[in-house]
Amino acid sequence: MATVKIKGMSCNHCVMSVTKALNEIDGIKNVKVDLNKGEASFDEAMPVSMDTVKERIEKAGYEVG
Ligand SMILES: [Cu+2]
């Protein structure tokens, strides 16, 4: 399981946007986003590039780090 820190989430809409963005990446499953901790965790059914994860999250309007 991988975990990434995400900045900029403030409500459940943000959680849904981030969850959706991560679910759209090939190989990622079991996405869980924790609003209070400001992080997302997921399982990798196959290796997923962190650059892709970062890119998709930024595209959804949030920041990784
Ligand atoms: Cu929000």
PDB file of the backbone (N, CA, C, O) and the ligand in Angstrom, with CONECT records:
HET     CU  A 101       1
ATOM      1  N   MET A   1       0.842  -1.195   0.000  1.00  0.00           N
ATOM      2  CA  MET A   1       0.000   0.000   0.000  1.00  0.00           C
ATOM      3  C   MET A   1       0.876   1.243   0.000  1.00  0.00           C
ATOM      4  O   MET A   1       1.858   1.332   0.736  1.00  0.00           O
ATOM      5  N   ALA A   2       0.497   2.206  -0.846  1.00  0.00           N
ATOM      6  CA  ALA A   2       1.241   3.457  -0.937  1.00  0.00           C
ATOM      7  C   ALA A   2       0.423   4.584  -0.333  1.00  0.00           C
ATOM      8  O   ALA A   2      -0.806   4.572  -0.386  1.00  0.00           O
ATOM      9  N   THR A   3       1.109   5.548   0.235  1.00  0.00           N
ATOM     10  CA  THR A   3       0.444   6.710   0.820  1.00  0.00           C
ATOM     11  C   THR A   3       1.066   7.984   0.272  1.00  0.00           C
ATOM     12  O   THR A   3       2.288   8.099   0.178  1.00  0.00           O
ATOM     13  N   VAL A   4       0.224   8.932  -0.084  1.00  0.00           N
ATOM     14  CA  VAL A   4       0.747  10.233  -0.520  1.00  0.00           C
ATOM     15  C   VAL A   4       0.075  11.343   0.273  1.00  0.00           C
ATOM     16  O   VAL A   4      -1.111  11.277   0.596  1.00  0.00           O
ATOM     17  N   LYS A   5       0.863  12.360   0.574  1.00  0.00           N
ATOM     18  CA  LYS A   5       0.355  13.542   1.257  1.00  0.00           C
ATOM     19  C   LYS A   5      -0.258  14.454   0.198  1.00  0.00           C
ATOM     20  O   LYS A   5       0.321  14.665  -0.868  1.00  0.00           O
ATOM     21  N   ILE A   6      -1.426  14.987   0.505  1.00  0.00           N
ATOM     22  CA  ILE A   6      -2.090  15.877  -0.443  1.00  0.00           C
ATOM     23  C   ILE A   6      -2.493  17.174   0.241  1.00  0.00           C
ATOM     24  O   ILE A   6      -3.157  17.181   1.278  1.00  0.00           O
ATOM     25  N   LYS A   7      -2.066  18.271  -0.377  1.00  0.00           N
ATOM     26  CA  LYS A   7      -2.409  19.582   0.182  1.00  0.00           C
ATOM     27  C   LYS A   7      -3.585  20.185  -0.558  1.00  0.00           C
ATOM     28  O   LYS A   7      -3.732  20.005  -1.767  1.00  0.00           O
ATOM     29  N   GLY A   8      -4.423  20.902   0.176  1.00  0.00           N
ATOM     30  CA  GLY A   8      -5.488  21.669  -0.455  1.00  0.00           C
ATOM     31  C   GLY A   8      -6.877  21.084  -0.324  1.00  0.00           C
ATOM     32  O   GLY A   8      -7.843  21.678  -0.803  1.00  0.00           O
ATOM     33  N   MET A   9      -7.000  19.922   0.322  1.00  0.00           N
ATOM     34  CA  MET A   9      -8.334  19.336   0.487  1.00  0.00           C
ATOM     35  C   MET A   9      -9.017  19.968   1.699  1.00  0.00           C
ATOM     36  O   MET A   9      -8.432  20.052   2.779  1.00  0.00           O
ATOM     37  N   SER A  10     -10.270  20.414   1.508  1.00  0.00           N
ATOM     38  CA  SER A  10     -10.941  21.078   2.622  1.00  0.00           C
ATOM     39  C   SER A  10     -12.318  20.513   2.937  1.00  0.00           C
ATOM     40  O   SER A  10     -12.896  20.843   3.972  1.00  0.00           O
ATOM     41  N   CYS A  11     -12.851  19.673   2.065  1.00  0.00           N
ATOM     42  CA  CYS A  11     -14.186  19.131   2.335  1.00  0.00           C
ATOM     43  C   CYS A  11     -14.360  17.796   1.616  1.00  0.00           C
ATOM     44  O   CYS A  11     -13.442  17.305   0.960  1.00  0.00           O
ATOM     45  N   ASN A  12     -15.548  17.222   1.749  1.00  0.00           N
ATOM     46  CA  ASN A  12     -15.778  15.917   1.141  1.00  0.00           C
ATOM     47  C   ASN A  12     -15.799  15.947  -0.385  1.00  0.00           C
ATOM     48  O   ASN A  12     -15.585  14.926  -1.038  1.00  0.00           O
ATOM     49  N   HIS A  13     -16.057  17.127  -0.946  1.00  0.00           N
ATOM     50  CA  HIS A  13     -15.984  17.244  -2.397  1.00  0.00           C
ATOM     51  C   HIS A  13     -14.545  17.044  -2.863  1.00  0.00           C
ATOM     52  O   HIS A  13     -14.288  16.405  -3.884  1.00  0.00           O
ATOM     53  N   CYS A  14     -13.625  17.597  -2.105  1.00  0.00           N
ATOM     54  CA  CYS A  14     -12.204  17.441  -2.420  1.00  0.00           C
ATOM     55  C   CYS A  14     -11.823  15.964  -2.327  1.00  0.00           C
ATOM     56  O   CYS A  14     -11.103  15.441  -3.178  1.00  0.00           O
ATOM     57  N   VAL A  15     -12.316  15.304  -1.286  1.00  0.00           N
ATOM     58  CA  VAL A  15     -12.038  13.884  -1.097  1.00  0.00           C
ATOM     59  C   VAL A  15     -12.530  13.101  -2.308  1.00  0.00           C
ATOM     60  O   VAL A  15     -11.841  12.210  -2.805  1.00  0.00           O
ATOM     61  N   MET A  16     -13.730  13.441  -2.777  1.00  0.00           N
ATOM     62  CA  MET A  16     -14.290  12.745  -3.928  1.00  0.00           C
ATOM     63  C   MET A  16     -13.494  13.010  -5.206  1.00  0.00           C
ATOM     64  O   MET A  16     -13.280  12.106  -6.014  1.00  0.00           O
ATOM     65  N   SER A  17     -13.059  14.257  -5.378  1.00  0.00           N
ATOM     66  CA  SER A  17     -12.271  14.604  -6.567  1.00  0.00           C
ATOM     67  C   SER A  17     -10.959  13.843  -6.590  1.00  0.00           C
ATOM     68  O   SER A  17     -10.555  13.307  -7.622  1.00  0.00           O
ATOM     69  N   VAL A  18     -10.297  13.802  -5.442  1.00  0.00           N
ATOM     70  CA  VAL A  18      -9.012  13.114  -5.355  1.00  0.00           C
ATOM     71  C   VAL A  18      -9.207  11.607  -5.537  1.00  0.00           C
ATOM     72  O   VAL A  18      -8.429  10.952  -6.231  1.00  0.00           O
ATOM     73  N   THR A  19     -10.248  11.067  -4.909  1.00  0.00           N
ATOM     74  CA  THR A  19     -10.534   9.639  -5.039  1.00  0.00           C
ATOM     75  C   THR A  19     -10.768   9.275  -6.503  1.00  0.00           C
ATOM     76  O   THR A  19     -10.257   8.268  -6.993  1.00  0.00           O
ATOM     77  N   LYS A  20     -11.545  10.105  -7.189  1.00  0.00           N
ATOM     78  CA  LYS A  20     -11.862   9.864  -8.591  1.00  0.00           C
ATOM     79  C   LYS A  20     -10.585   9.934  -9.443  1.00  0.00           C
ATOM     80  O   LYS A  20     -10.343   9.078 -10.294  1.00  0.00           O
ATOM     81  N   ALA A  21      -9.784  10.960  -9.196  1.00  0.00           N
ATOM     82  CA  ALA A  21      -8.545  11.136  -9.966  1.00  0.00           C
ATOM     83  C   ALA A  21      -7.635   9.923  -9.811  1.00  0.00           C
ATOM     84  O   ALA A  21      -7.033   9.459 -10.779  1.00  0.00           O
ATOM     85  N   LEU A  22      -7.541   9.414  -8.583  1.00  0.00           N
ATOM     86  CA  LEU A  22      -6.671   8.255  -8.341  1.00  0.00           C
ATOM     87  C   LEU A  22      -7.262   6.984  -8.942  1.00  0.00           C
ATOM     88  O   LEU A  22      -6.535   6.156  -9.490  1.00  0.00           O
ATOM     89  N   ASN A  23      -8.569   6.831  -8.840  1.00  0.00           N
ATOM     90  CA  ASN A  23      -9.215   5.640  -9.389  1.00  0.00           C
ATOM     91  C   ASN A  23      -9.083   5.542 -10.904  1.00  0.00           C
ATOM     92  O   ASN A  23      -9.170   4.457 -11.479  1.00  0.00           O
ATOM     93  N   GLU A  24      -8.872   6.692 -11.544  1.00  0.00           N
ATOM     94  CA  GLU A  24      -8.756   6.699 -13.003  1.00  0.00           C
ATOM     95  C   GLU A  24      -7.371   6.266 -13.488  1.00  0.00           C
ATOM     96  O   GLU A  24      -7.153   6.085 -14.685  1.00  0.00           O
ATOM     97  N   ILE A  25      -6.449   6.102 -12.554  1.00  0.00           N
ATOM     98  CA  ILE A  25      -5.097   5.681 -12.938  1.00  0.00           C
ATOM     99  C   ILE A  25      -5.044   4.155 -13.024  1.00  0.00           C
ATOM    100  O   ILE A  25      -5.437   3.458 -12.089  1.00  0.00           O
ATOM    101  N   ASP A  26      -4.559   3.650 -14.146  1.00  0.00           N
ATOM    102  CA  ASP A  26      -4.426   2.200 -14.337  1.00  0.00           C
ATOM    103  C   ASP A  26      -3.535   1.597 -13.259  1.00  0.00           C
ATOM    104  O   ASP A  26      -2.438   2.094 -13.001  1.00  0.00           O
ATOM    105  N   GLY A  27      -4.004   0.538 -12.639  1.00  0.00           N
ATOM    106  CA  GLY A  27      -3.179  -0.166 -11.660  1.00  0.00           C
ATOM    107  C   GLY A  27      -3.475   0.207 -10.227  1.00  0.00           C
ATOM    108  O   GLY A  27      -3.067  -0.493  -9.300  1.00  0.00           O
ATOM    109  N   ILE A  28      -4.196   1.327 -10.038  1.00  0.00           N
ATOM    110  CA  ILE A  28      -4.505   1.748  -8.673  1.00  0.00           C
ATOM    111  C   ILE A  28      -5.880   1.243  -8.262  1.00  0.00           C
ATOM    112  O   ILE A  28      -6.855   1.364  -9.004  1.00  0.00           O
ATOM    113  N   LYS A  29      -5.934   0.667  -7.049  1.00  0.00           N
ATOM    114  CA  LYS A  29      -7.242   0.263  -6.514  1.00  0.00           C
ATOM    115  C   LYS A  29      -7.281   0.453  -5.007  1.00  0.00           C
ATOM    116  O   LYS A  29      -6.274   0.768  -4.374  1.00  0.00           O
ATOM    117  N   ASN A  30      -8.471   0.254  -4.447  1.00  0.00           N
ATOM    118  CA  ASN A  30      -8.689   0.446  -3.004  1.00  0.00           C
ATOM    119  C   ASN A  30      -8.227   1.815  -2.519  1.00  0.00           C
ATOM    120  O   ASN A  30      -7.516   1.931  -1.521  1.00  0.00           O
ATOM    121  N   VAL A  31      -8.641   2.837  -3.238  1.00  0.00           N
ATOM    122  CA  VAL A  31      -8.261   4.206  -2.870  1.00  0.00           C
ATOM    123  C   VAL A  31      -9.000   4.637  -1.603  1.00  0.00           C
ATOM    124  O   VAL A  31     -10.218   4.495  -1.494  1.00  0.00           O
ATOM    125  N   LYS A  32      -8.231   5.165  -0.653  1.00  0.00           N
ATOM    126  CA  LYS A  32      -8.834   5.728   0.549  1.00  0.00           C
ATOM    127  C   LYS A  32      -8.223   7.101   0.781  1.00  0.00           C
ATOM    128  O   LYS A  32      -7.003   7.249   0.850  1.00  0.00           O
ATOM    129  N   VAL A  33      -9.080   8.093   0.899  1.00  0.00           N
ATOM    130  CA  VAL A  33      -8.588   9.450   1.124  1.00  0.00           C
ATOM    131  C   VAL A  33      -9.006   9.892   2.518  1.00  0.00           C
ATOM    132  O   VAL A  33     -10.178   9.815   2.887  1.00  0.00           O
ATOM    133  N   ASP A  34      -8.022  10.356   3.286  1.00  0.00           N
ATOM    134  CA  ASP A  34      -8.277  10.825   4.650  1.00  0.00           C
ATOM    135  C   ASP A  34      -8.172  12.339   4.681  1.00  0.00           C
ATOM    136  O   ASP A  34      -7.088  12.909   4.561  1.00  0.00           O
ATOM    137  N   LEU A  35      -9.320  12.974   4.844  1.00  0.00           N
ATOM    138  CA  LEU A  35      -9.374  14.440   4.830  1.00  0.00           C
ATOM    139  C   LEU A  35      -8.607  15.057   6.000  1.00  0.00           C
ATOM    140  O   LEU A  35      -7.865  16.023   5.823  1.00  0.00           O
ATOM    141  N   ASN A  36      -8.789  14.492   7.200  1.00  0.00           N
ATOM    142  CA  ASN A  36      -8.139  15.052   8.379  1.00  0.00           C
ATOM    143  C   ASN A  36      -6.622  14.956   8.324  1.00  0.00           C
ATOM    144  O   ASN A  36      -5.911  15.885   8.707  1.00  0.00           O
ATOM    145  N   LYS A  37      -6.145  13.827   7.844  1.00  0.00           N
ATOM    146  CA  LYS A  37      -4.698  13.639   7.738  1.00  0.00           C
ATOM    147  C   LYS A  37      -4.133  14.308   6.490  1.00  0.00           C
ATOM    148  O   LYS A  37      -2.933  14.565   6.401  1.00  0.00           O
ATOM    149  N   GLY A  38      -5.005  14.586   5.532  1.00  0.00           N
ATOM    150  CA  GLY A  38      -4.539  15.165   4.276  1.00  0.00           C
ATOM    151  C   GLY A  38      -3.693  14.172   3.502  1.00  0.00           C
ATOM    152  O   GLY A  38      -2.625  14.507   2.991  1.00  0.00           O
ATOM    153  N   GLU A  39      -4.184  12.957   3.426  1.00  0.00           N
ATOM    154  CA  GLU A  39      -3.435  11.972   2.661  1.00  0.00           C
ATOM    155  C   GLU A  39      -4.340  10.947   1.988  1.00  0.00           C
ATOM    156  O   GLU A  39      -5.494  10.743   2.365  1.00  0.00           O
ATOM    157  N   ALA A  40      -3.761  10.316   0.979  1.00  0.00           N
ATOM    158  CA  ALA A  40      -4.479   9.282   0.250  1.00  0.00           C
ATOM    159  C   ALA A  40      -3.639   8.024   0.268  1.00  0.00           C
ATOM    160  O   ALA A  40      -2.413   8.081   0.171  1.00  0.00           O
ATOM    161  N   SER A  41      -4.308   6.880   0.393  1.00  0.00           N
ATOM    162  CA  SER A  41      -3.584   5.622   0.308  1.00  0.00           C
ATOM    163  C   SER A  41      -4.278   4.747  -0.724  1.00  0.00           C
ATOM    164  O   SER A  41      -5.478   4.872  -0.969  1.00  0.00           O
ATOM    165  N   PHE A  42      -3.499   3.867  -1.315  1.00  0.00           N
ATOM    166  CA  PHE A  42      -4.065   2.997  -2.352  1.00  0.00           C
ATOM    167  C   PHE A  42      -3.182   1.774  -2.530  1.00  0.00           C
ATOM    168  O   PHE A  42      -2.010   1.767  -2.154  1.00  0.00           O
ATOM    169  N   ASP A  43      -3.771   0.749  -3.109  1.00  0.00           N
ATOM    170  CA  ASP A  43      -3.014  -0.456  -3.445  1.00  0.00           C
ATOM    171  C   ASP A  43      -2.642  -0.389  -4.919  1.00  0.00           C
ATOM    172  O   ASP A  43      -3.358   0.191  -5.736  1.00  0.00           O
ATOM    173  N   GLU A  44      -1.525  -0.986  -5.232  1.00  0.00           N
ATOM    174  CA  GLU A  44      -1.082  -1.022  -6.616  1.00  0.00           C
ATOM    175  C   GLU A  44      -1.215  -2.441  -7.165  1.00  0.00           C
ATOM    176  O   GLU A  44      -0.494  -3.347  -6.749  1.00  0.00           O
ATOM    177  N   ALA A  45      -2.136  -2.621  -8.097  1.00  0.00           N
ATOM    178  CA  ALA A  45      -2.314  -3.922  -8.736  1.00  0.00           C
ATOM    179  C   ALA A  45      -1.149  -4.162  -9.695  1.00  0.00           C
ATOM    180  O   ALA A  45      -0.834  -5.301 -10.039  1.00  0.00           O
ATOM    181  N   MET A  46      -0.523  -3.074 -10.117  1.00  0.00           N
ATOM    182  CA  MET A  46       0.715  -3.139 -10.894  1.00  0.00           C
ATOM    183  C   MET A  46       1.473  -1.858 -10.602  1.00  0.00           C
ATOM    184  O   MET A  46       0.878  -0.889 -10.131  1.00  0.00           O
ATOM    185  N   PRO A  47       2.772  -1.829 -10.872  1.00  0.00           N
ATOM    186  CA  PRO A  47       3.555  -0.643 -10.510  1.00  0.00           C
ATOM    187  C   PRO A  47       2.997   0.640 -11.140  1.00  0.00           C
ATOM    188  O   PRO A  47       2.704   0.695 -12.335  1.00  0.00           O
ATOM    189  N   VAL A  48       2.864   1.654 -10.305  1.00  0.00           N
ATOM    190  CA  VAL A  48       2.335   2.931 -10.770  1.00  0.00           C
ATOM    191  C   VAL A  48       3.394   4.011 -10.537  1.00  0.00           C
ATOM    192  O   VAL A  48       3.995   4.103  -9.466  1.00  0.00           O
ATOM    193  N   SER A  49       3.599   4.812 -11.560  1.00  0.00           N
ATOM    194  CA  SER A  49       4.598   5.874 -11.453  1.00  0.00           C
ATOM    195  C   SER A  49       4.100   7.006 -10.550  1.00  0.00           C
ATOM    196  O   SER A  49       2.980   7.493 -10.704  1.00  0.00           O
ATOM    197  N   MET A  50       4.955   7.415  -9.605  1.00  0.00           N
ATOM    198  CA  MET A  50       4.601   8.510  -8.714  1.00  0.00           C
ATOM    199  C   MET A  50       4.395   9.805  -9.492  1.00  0.00           C
ATOM    200  O   MET A  50       3.624  10.669  -9.074  1.00  0.00           O
ATOM    201  N   ASP A  51       5.082   9.937 -10.616  1.00  0.00           N
ATOM    202  CA  ASP A  51       4.909  11.128 -11.456  1.00  0.00           C
ATOM    203  C   ASP A  51       3.482  11.204 -11.974  1.00  0.00           C
ATOM    204  O   ASP A  51       2.885  12.278 -12.039  1.00  0.00           O
ATOM    205  N   THR A  52       2.944  10.038 -12.342  1.00  0.00           N
ATOM    206  CA  THR A  52       1.564   9.983 -12.831  1.00  0.00           C
ATOM    207  C   THR A  52       0.596  10.367 -11.719  1.00  0.00           C
ATOM    208  O   THR A  52      -0.340  11.138 -11.931  1.00  0.00           O
ATOM    209  N   VAL A  53       0.833   9.820 -10.534  1.00  0.00           N
ATOM    210  CA  VAL A  53      -0.023  10.115  -9.386  1.00  0.00           C
ATOM    211  C   VAL A  53      -0.028  11.620  -9.113  1.00  0.00           C
ATOM    212  O   VAL A  53      -1.081  12.233  -8.934  1.00  0.00           O
ATOM    213  N   LYS A  54       1.171  12.196  -9.087  1.00  0.00           N
ATOM    214  CA  LYS A  54       1.337  13.626  -8.822  1.00  0.00           C
ATOM    215  C   LYS A  54       0.600  14.460  -9.882  1.00  0.00           C
ATOM    216  O   LYS A  54      -0.126  15.405  -9.574  1.00  0.00           O
ATOM    217  N   GLU A  55       0.821  14.070 -11.131  1.00  0.00           N
ATOM    218  CA  GLU A  55       0.218  14.785 -12.253  1.00  0.00           C
ATOM    219  C   GLU A  55      -1.316  14.784 -12.186  1.00  0.00           C
ATOM    220  O   GLU A  55      -1.957  15.818 -12.376  1.00  0.00           O
ATOM    221  N   ARG A  56      -1.887  13.608 -11.914  1.00  0.00           N
ATOM    222  CA  ARG A  56      -3.350  13.496 -11.863  1.00  0.00           C
ATOM    223  C   ARG A  56      -3.937  14.281 -10.697  1.00  0.00           C
ATOM    224  O   ARG A  56      -4.990  14.906 -10.827  1.00  0.00           O
ATOM    225  N   ILE A  57      -3.257  14.244  -9.568  1.00  0.00           N
ATOM    226  CA  ILE A  57      -3.752  14.975  -8.410  1.00  0.00           C
ATOM    227  C   ILE A  57      -3.672  16.480  -8.650  1.00  0.00           C
ATOM    228  O   ILE A  57      -4.566  17.234  -8.266  1.00  0.00           O
ATOM    229  N   GLU A  58      -2.590  16.898  -9.288  1.00  0.00           N
ATOM    230  CA  GLU A  58      -2.455  18.323  -9.596  1.00  0.00           C
ATOM    231  C   GLU A  58      -3.495  18.763 -10.617  1.00  0.00           C
ATOM    232  O   GLU A  58      -4.032  19.868 -10.543  1.00  0.00           O
ATOM    233  N   LYS A  59      -3.764  17.890 -11.556  1.00  0.00           N
ATOM    234  CA  LYS A  59      -4.768  18.180 -12.579  1.00  0.00           C
ATOM    235  C   LYS A  59      -6.143  18.358 -11.932  1.00  0.00           C
ATOM    236  O   LYS A  59      -6.963  19.146 -12.403  1.00  0.00           O
ATOM    237  N   ALA A  60      -6.386  17.617 -10.849  1.00  0.00           N
ATOM    238  CA  ALA A  60      -7.670  17.713 -10.134  1.00  0.00           C
ATOM    239  C   ALA A  60      -7.714  18.966  -9.259  1.00  0.00           C
ATOM    240  O   ALA A  60      -8.763  19.310  -8.713  1.00  0.00           O
ATOM    241  N   GLY A  61      -6.570  19.649  -9.129  1.00  0.00           N
ATOM    242  CA  GLY A  61      -6.551  20.916  -8.406  1.00  0.00           C
ATOM    243  C   GLY A  61      -5.923  20.891  -7.025  1.00  0.00           C
ATOM    244  O   GLY A  61      -6.119  21.814  -6.235  1.00  0.00           O
ATOM    245  N   TYR A  62      -5.157  19.822  -6.725  1.00  0.00           N
ATOM    246  CA  TYR A  62      -4.536  19.705  -5.409  1.00  0.00           C
ATOM    247  C   TYR A  62      -3.036  19.535  -5.574  1.00  0.00           C
ATOM    248  O   TYR A  62      -2.519  19.364  -6.678  1.00  0.00           O
ATOM    249  N   GLU A  63      -2.359  19.587  -4.437  1.00  0.00           N
ATOM    250  CA  GLU A  63      -0.906  19.528  -4.493  1.00  0.00           C
ATOM    251  C   GLU A  63      -0.397  18.325  -3.712  1.00  0.00           C
ATOM    252  O   GLU A  63      -0.893  18.023  -2.627  1.00  0.00           O
ATOM    253  N   VAL A  64       0.583  17.649  -4.266  1.00  0.00           N
ATOM    254  CA  VAL A  64       1.178  16.510  -3.575  1.00  0.00           C
ATOM    255  C   VAL A  64       2.401  16.977  -2.810  1.00  0.00           C
ATOM    256  O   VAL A  64       3.220  17.727  -3.341  1.00  0.00           O
ATOM    257  N   GLY A  65       2.530  16.546  -1.584  1.00  0.00           N
ATOM    258  CA  GLY A  65       3.757  16.907  -0.842  1.00  0.00           C
ATOM    259  C   GLY A  65       3.505  17.178   0.612  1.00  0.00           C
ATOM    260  O   GLY A  65       4.438  17.491   1.353  1.00  0.00           O
TER     261      GLY A  65
HETATM  262 CU    CU A 101     -13.610  20.619  -1.010  1.00  0.00          CU2+
END
